[in-house]
């Protein structure tokens, strides 16, 4: 069955049916046991009545046996298994463990009635009709008195109750199945609304739409809220992707157009070819393409490589390789290892140093130190700093706080965004604050190795 309602209704019906069958069997067992016990008690009363007469010395031939033989058949058997007294019209008794040999009626001496009672079930034939009885056996004065009580009432009662239960079972199961179907249908109605709205969103590709949220506080309402939250995140992701593509196209267009212009001029007038400018545009285009490729890999969930990296050694090596910096870089670093990708961390440090070089007046400082279970790398400059309201915005992609500066000087606005993404992938953070000299202080905090 493909319908949840049908499966739920069928499951509930089967469970209720099984429970009712088990309960019915148990009820019939208890009812039958009670009725059999009641019959046994009646048989015991009759047996003790006869046994009391024998204990008082009444001869077997003069015993006052029950007049209603069909209700309480009685048989008295001696210690050798011979029948010494039997109820009127009783033709055969089976199930009393006595062979049924008839003895000559004699007398009986006095004695005490035994307190022990044995019960058994057998058959009695009275006037040609055989029925099932519950027998009680009581010993007295060397003989055993068997008295029975009919089980016909028990059988009729159990059969009646069983018939009533079987007759009521199908309607009850129909009610259970119908109620379960209706309740499940009502409970799943909001789910169907969510499904229809999701199908409409998929068909229209309009991620601004939202599914209806029920006013209840159950699982369906939580599902609707989670679905809307997912749609909101997806909408933001798609919008960010669109902006990213638009900004990347805009950034790529400028160096490509400039490079094409210079090459066309050089082709027409070789003496006017600005070769250094063409090389600079090519380098800038290459860096931008590398940045876009790295961002694409980070967005795809690329994990940093595993390995131990000494940030102090990495910092000294990167600073030593920067021969064209406008402002000298001062390094203060202690040995501190982190787990991660050496290439990615070198990229973060290079982006932070490039940013500091663009804004510094006279000095750039890099420090590496341990703070508990973390390693902190800080890059400071003595420039104008980053205004507090803009300290999160600077990590957005293609963001430049100084719109007046040229693109060649300001870069594409991807360096800090890449640095923040790499820091997050390494389980760390990257924040910007105010340096002691008044400039910007970018602080990279990573978990220490081990």
ABEGO torsion letter per residue (X at the ends): XABAAAAAAAAAAAAAAAAAAAAAAAAAAAAAAAAAAAAAAAAAAAAAAAAAAAAAGBBAAABBBBABAAABBBBBBBAAGBBABBBBGBABBBGAGBAGBBBBBBBBBBEBBBABBBBBBBBBBBGGBBBBBBBBBBBBGGBBBBBBBBAAAAAAAAAAAAAAAAAAAAAAAAAAAAAAAAAAAAAAAAAAAAAAAAAAAAAAGBAABBBBBBABABAAAAAAAAAAAAAAAAAAAAAAAAAAAAAAAAAAAAAAAAAAAAAAAAAABAAABBAAAAAAAAAAAAAAAAAAAAAAAAAAGBBBBBEBBBAAAAAAAAAAABAABABBBBBBBBBBBBBEBAAAAAAAAAAAAAAAAAABAABBBBBBBBBEABBBBBBBBABAEBBAAAAAAAABBGBBABAABBAAAAEAGAAAAAAAAAAAAAGBBBBBBBBAAGBBBBBBBBBBBX
